[in-house]
């Protein structure tokens, strides 16, 4: 069977969030993450869309956040409609493509559902053409853009002076992948394959009962990564696993988001130790890693085939950075921020979180860390029971 023709995706250009408090988001990206604020919505766009937007940038990463405006008459805007159903979350993923006409025709021929026709915008630099489609995961849509010298990040965006806000001291570079959670992921996998033209790249399945089959509660998942080799765009897709389906972390995320959707976005850095040290000093909170994970790490590295790592394990332990890989001196380092609700201490901020990742030759997604973390948590729980 021949591979489907590529949509001509050049890159995942950015993430569009819908939030209840834009000022809170601004403080997080600028004051904590050291992103620069690069664009804001014009008054005309705000009136037309009934929402106020700002873009926060670091490296090649652009994150747009939009807050509904309550004082503009007329039908509710996109941000308000999303937030009427969900806590804060990712509502649109934006892709830059080579040829918008080709992308539109291919998607339409494969059964993609366009929300609108191709729209054309111009500024003093050139043109931008774009359209959006629906997707099988929640209320998150995909937008495709073709740029021909168009200067603004998006139509109606007003540039801020260079250097407004942060300086990207932590070295954020690119979006590595997007991970989404589903009650059942097969529809998304089929859609990514047959409509988007993606291929399966990686998979893992794991459950806490693998560690202790006698436990009465637990959490498990199946994860499959789909990618487009031409652009390198990657989507990791998760679903809960039985037993204890309802208590799976994936199912809990879906209940908190009130539907399927984007769980986290992984952002690359050039030097994760420096980045995490700086972020922690700047008040960013990360998900905790049990100490027993690092107790077992030397043995796991030896068995994995990595042979050795460049980093001091005690430094990784102090910072909570995870290690994974499966062949000689090729590995990855990763860490996860607390979910937004925990960062802001507000459930309406939602269950989304960011991953920070440094790849050192490994293309995987931390399969060994699933097992190692579950085993570590089991040991911590057993130790707690024994001492009580």
Residue, then its C-alpha position, 0 to 999 in steps of 0.5 A: x500500500x503506497x503512502x499517502x501524499x504529504x500535506x506539505x506541513x512545514x512545522x507546528x507553528x504554534x499553540x492557541x490557548x483559551x484562558x479565563x485570565x490573560x493577565x495571569x497567563x502573561x505573568x506565567x510566561x513572562x515572569x516565570x518562563x522568561x518568554x517574550x510577549x511578541x504580539x497582541x490583538x488589535x482593537x478591531x480584531x478584539x471587537x470582531x472576535x469578542x476576545x483579547x489575545x497575546x502571543x508569548x514566544x521563545x526560540x521557535x515556540x509561539x503560544x497565543x492565549x485568548x480571553x473572552x471579552x464580556x462587554x462586546x455585544x453579539x454572539x459569543x466568540x471562540x474563547x467563550x464557547x470553549x470555556x463554557x464547556x471546559x477549564x482553560x485549555x488548548x483550543x487550536x493547533x496551528x501548522x505552517x504549510x507550503x501550499x494551502x490549496x494543495x493542503x485543502x484539496x488533500x484534506x477534503x478528498x480524504x474526508x477532512x471537515x473544513x470549518x471555513x474556506x481558504x481566507x486571504x490576508x495581506x499586509x505590507x510584507x505579503x500575504x497569508x492564507x489559512x483555513x481550519x478543520x475539525x478534529x476527533x479530539x475534543x474541541x481542539x481544531x487544526x488551522x493551516x497557514x501559508x505565509x508569503x512574506x506576511x509579517x504579522x504572526x496572525x491577521x489582526x496581530x500588532x507587534x510589540x517592541x522587541x524584547x518586551x518581557x522575557x529574554x529566553x534565558x532558559x534556552x527554549x527552542x522548539x515544540x518537540x511533540x504534543x500529547x493528547x488523552x482520549x477515552x478511546x484513541x482509535x478514532x484519532x489514530x485512524x484520522x491521523x493516518x487516513x486524513x492527515x497522512x501520518x504514520x505510527x512511530x512508537x508505542x508503549x503500554x503499562x499498568x501499575x498492576x505490572x509491578x504489584x498484581x495484588x493491588x486493589x487500585x491502580x493506573x494504566x495507559x496505552x500510548x501510540x505516537x503518530x508522526x509525519x516524517x517529512x515535517x517531523x511533527x509528532x502526536x502522542x496519543x493516550x487512552x486509559x487501560x483496565x483494570x481500574x479504568x476510572x482511576x487511570x490518570x488518563x481518565x482523570x484528566x479527561x474528567x477534569x477537562x470534560x472531554x478529550x484534548x491536549x494533555x501536554x506540550x513538550x518543549x526542547x531546551x539545549x541544556x536541561x540542567x541549566x534550564x531546570x535550575x533557573x526555572x526552579x529558582x524563578x518559582x516554576x513548580x515541577x511534578x515530584x519524582x520519588x527518590x527511589x527512582x534515582x536509587x534504581x537509576x544506575x542499574x536501569x541505565x546499565x541494563x538499558x544499553x545506554x552504557x553511560x550518561x554525561x550527567x551526574x545522577x545526584x544533580x538529576x536527583x536534586x532537580x527531579x530530571x528523568x532519564x530514558x533511552x535504549x541504545x549506546x550513549x543515545x538518551x533523553x532527559x525530561x521533566x514535567x511541570x505541575x498541571x496548570x490547576x496546581x500551578x495557579x491553585x485554581x481548578x478552572x486553570x485546567x489539567x494541562x501541563x508542559x514537558x521540558x525535554x533535551x534529546x541526546x540522540x534518542x527519539x523515544x518518549x520515555x517508555x522506560x520512565x513509565x515503568x521506572x516511575x510506577x515502580x518507584x511509586x510502588x516502593x515508596x508506598x510499600x515503605x510508607x506502609x511498613x513504617x506506619 
